[in-house]
Amino acid sequence: MKVLINWLISTLVIIIAAYLLPGVKVQDLATALVAALVIGVINAFIRPILILLTLPINILTLGLFTLVLNALLIQLASSIVAGFTVDNFLWALIFSVVLSVINSLLHQLFRS
């Protein structure tokens, strides 16, 4: 049940962020659901491997390379999901920051 709630919260966050950012487009609710699922799978399986592989760069940049990595993973999700488009790397970077901020706020709100 908790996984389903997290998935729906992530879908809501993707819709809100796409509404706020002109460089990110989500076609409809079904596309947002699939995008949330794909981003979740990417974050669960691919992101930890890439974090380990880029650990020296992360140490040199004091963790700021993680933002670049998140933006690249958002672009990967955009290329996988039809109807979910991110215009360029800068919009993917902004989208990943907005996504994490709104997601953490909503999770705190629904946790209590």
Number of C-alpha atoms within 10 A of each C-alpha: 6 7 8 9 12 17 17 16 20 26 22 19 23 28 22 14 22 22 13 13 14 11 17 21 20 21 13 11 13 12 18 24 19 19 24 24 18 18 21 17 13 16 15 11 10 12 18 12 12 13 16 10 11 14 15 13 14 17 11 10 11 10 13 12 18 18 16 16 18 20 22 16 21 25 22 16 23 22 13 15 18 13 17 21 20 24 13 12 15 13 18 25 21 16 23 22 16 19 19 14 12 18 20 15 13 16 14 10 9 11 7 5
